[in-house]
């Protein structure tokens, strides 16, 4: 387990975005320009190393404890290298003293908005839960099952994600960063419709949930009722099945766009370095012959308060998205929802 978002936020906020090494005070975030994004030049250094093989690594602290706020100090790259190259000089006790002295200096000399800091830490707590419930760090892997030829919704993710809509709706939001809150609600709306569509023709398996091959009912009904074979009825049954498969696929792409949109807002309002190392959330789609990887995002005028406007609108507007496989509106879904 790595450093949590809340820990990132606490460390940077309480350090004033400055290096904690004595007499350095170097600002560790370079503001954006007209042509470039902000540049993060600070490093979150472990006081007790995150591994026993690294400087100051000999400790009884667990891996989880080593990644907590109490064991981290914010340094510029130069001083991070110095303290790790000279562990006998820069001991655990000395680094803790550096950190305490620096944060005290920040409190006394800088104008820190404590209400904003508390709000940011609360947002970070909510976002950590969002990351956990969505299995965000494993997104490409688990969604590839939904986008594969068998279209399996893994049981673990299916059961866990069901908690997310109620979690988002029930939060006590600070209302400080409305675009971030709206992005999370947008994600929730897409997720609700994905589940609703899945439930229409869902079949449970030992490893998860998949789409029932409901077109086979045509053959069963034909033999039971001694009906004559009709190519047109067979084609209609297969068309409905393929439409359903394509709709689920497009909703998974839309859910990925919504997830990337949430990440954009997190970087904008909470922590500039969020998922900078990992990059954008990707999806892989294909079958045993091979998979293609896609980066799907809201683009241009789609980047509004609520890019997803409901299932009926999406059935039509998906044609304007950066990637889609289905098209057209199918009214039978809305009848099913009302029944």
N, C-alpha and C positions, 0 to 999 in steps of 0.2 A: 504494500500500500504506500503510495507516494504522499506528497504534501497536499493537504486539502485546500480547496479554494478559500475557505474561511481563514485558514492559517496564513495563506498568501496575503489576504487582505489585512489581517491583523499586523503582520510583520511589516508590510510596506507602509500602512497607515501610521502606525505608532513610531516608525522610523523617519517619518516625514519624507519618504522617498530618497533618503540620503545614506551615504556610507557611514557605518557606525564606528569605523576605525578612528582613534583619537586624532583630532585636528585635520581630518579629511573633509567630511561634510559634502562630498561631491554629490551633486544631484544625479540620480540614476535613471531618470526617464527624460529623454530629449523630446521636446514637443514636436508635433507633426508640422510639416511644411505644406505649402500649396500643392506640392507634387508627391510627397511621401508621408507614410504613416509614422506615428511616434516610434522612437527607438529605445529599447530597454537595455541598459548597459549594466544594471545591477545583478548581483548573484546572491541567492539564498544559501548561505554557508551553514553547514552543520557544525555545531560546537563540539558535541561528541559525534564522530563520523557516523554516517549511515551504515557503514560496514566495519567490522573489526579489522579489516586489512588496510584501512585508511588512517591518516593521522588522527590521533586522539580517539581511536576506535575501540580501545580496550575499556569496556564498560558493561555494567549489568543492565543497561537500558534495553528494552525490547525494540524491535524494528519500528513499531508504531510510535513508541515514545521518542525515538530519535527524529521522527518527522513532525513532532509537535512544535508549536510556537515557542515553547520554553527552551528548546534546544536549537533554535535557529537565530542567526544574526545576519543582517543585511549589509553586504560589503560591495565595494567596487571590484572589478576584476583583478586589478593590481593587488589590492590588499587581501583578497581571497587567496590568491596564489602565495603571497608572502606567509600568511598564517598557516597554510597547509605545508609549505616548504620548511617551516621552522616550528614544528609542534612543541619542541621543548621550551622555546621562548614564549610561544603563544599557547598557554595552557587552557584547560577548560575553565578554570576559575577566572583567569585573566579575561577571556572572551566574554564570560558572563558579566564581568564588571564593565567591560567596554559597552556591552549592549545596554545595561542598566543606566550607565552614565549618559549615553547618547539619548535614550528615550526620555530621560529626565530633562535633558537640555532641550529636546524638541517641545516637551510640554511647557517649559518655561519661556522659550524664546520664539516659538512659532505660533501663529494663530490657527489652531486646530479646531475644526467644527466637530465637537464631540457627538452631536446629534446625528450628523451625517455619518460619522464613523460607526456609530451603533446601528444605523439603518443599513449601511453597507455590510456589516457583519451579519445582520439578520437576513438580508438578501442572500448572502453567501451560504448560510445554513439551508435556506430553501433550495438553492441551486445544487448544493451537494446531494440533497434528497432527489432532485430531478435527475441528476447524473446516475444515481444508484438505481432508481426505478426504471429508467430507460436503458440501463446497461450501455451507456453512451460510449464507453471506452471499448466496447465489443460490438458496436453497432454494425459494422460491415459484415461481420461474421454471422450474427444471428439473423439479420435481414436477408442475407443471401439464401437462407432456407425458404423464406417467403417469396423470393424472386426466382427460385429455381423451378425446374420442371414439375416437381411434386407439390410445390407451393405449401410448405409446412410452416405453420406458426409454432415455433418451439414452445413447449409447455411452460418452461420456467419464465420466459419473457411474457407469454400470454397472461399468465396468472399475476405476475408482478406489475405489469403495465396497467392492469385494471384498477390499481390503487391510485394511479396518478391523477385522473380527472378530479376525484373528490379531494385529493391533497391540494391541488392548485386552487380549487374553488374555496376551500375552507381556510386558507392562509389569512393571517392578519397582515395585509400589505402596507408598507410605509407610505405608498403613493408618492414616493420621491422620483422614481424612474418609471414613468408610465409606459414608455415604449418597451421596456424589458418585461413589465407585467403583461402588456398586451401580447407580446411574442409568446409568452408561456401559455396564455389563454388560447391563442391561435393554435399552438401545438395541441392543446387539450381538445379543441374542436375537431381537428383532423383525426385525432386518435379515436374520439367517440364515433365518428362516422366510419372509420376503418373497422371497428368492432361491429357496428350495426350491419355493415355489408357482409362481414365474415359470418355473422350469425344466421344470415338468410339461408345459406346452403352449407353449414358447417358440419364436419364429421370428425369425431374424436378418434385419435390413434394413441398408441402407447407413448410415442415421442412428441406428441403435440396435437395440433388441430389442422385439418386440411379441408379442401373444398370437395363436397360430395359430387360424384360424377352423375349429376341429376339427369343428364340427357339419356341415361340408361333406362329411366322410368318409361320413356317413350316405347322402348322395345317390350318391357314387361307389360305395360298397359295394352299394347297391340296384341300380344299373344293371349292375354287373359280375356280380352273382349272379342277375339277372333276378327280383329280389324285387318283390312288389307294393308299391305305395306305402302307407305306414302313417302316418296323421296322428299317432298316439300316439308312434311312434318319432321322428318329426320334432320333436315337442314336447319329448320327453325330451332329445334332442341339444341343442336350443336352450336348454333349462333349465340343462343342465350348463355350457354356454358362458357364459350370463349369470351363473351362480353363480360361476364362475371369475373373470370380470371384476369382479364385486362384491367378491370376496375380496381381490383385489389392491388394489382401491380402499380397502377398509377397512384393509388392512395398511399402506398409505401414510399414511392418517390416523393409525394407531397409531404408526408410525415418527415422525411429526411430534409426537405427544404425548410420545413418549420423548425427542425432541430438546429440546422445551420443558422437560421435567423435568430434563434435564442442565443446561440454562441456569439453571433455578431453583437448583440445587445449586451451580453456579459462583458465582452472586450471593451465596448464603448463606455459602459457605466460602472463596472465593478473592478475588472482587472485586465489591463492591456495585454498581459502575457498569457491569457487563458487559451489553451490548446494551440499556442504558437508552434510548439515543437511537434505536436501530433498533426496539425493542419486541419483542413476542412473534413467534415464527415462524408464518407463515400459509401456508395452501394455497388454491389456486384450482382449481375443478372446473367443467367444462362442455364446450361444443362451440362451433361457429362462430356459434351464435345468441346466445351470451353465457356469461360465467363468473361464478360466485359465489365469494366469498372467505370462508374459514372460519378461526376460531381454535379449534383443538382442543387440549385439555389433559386431564391426569388431574385429576379433581376429587373432593373429599370423601374417602371411605374408599378410593378408588383410589390415593391418594398413600402407598403403602407401599414396602417395600424393593424388591420386584420386581413392579410393577403388571402386567406381561405374564407370564402363567403357561404359555405354550406355545400351539401352534396349535390343538389340540383345544379347550382351555379358551376360547381367544379366539373361535372360531367360535360358541360359545354366549354368552359374556359380552359380546361386542361390542354386544349389544342394550342394555346399560346404559351404554355410552359416550355422550359428548355428541353424536356424529354417527356414523351408519353407513348403509350402503345394502344390505347383504346380511344373511342370517339362516340359522341352522341348521347342523348338522354334516354334512359329506360324507365318508364313510369312505374313498372311493376315493383320497383324497390320502395317506392313511397306508399304504395298500397300495402306492402308487407309491413312497413313500419306502423301503419295505422291499424292494421288488423290485430 
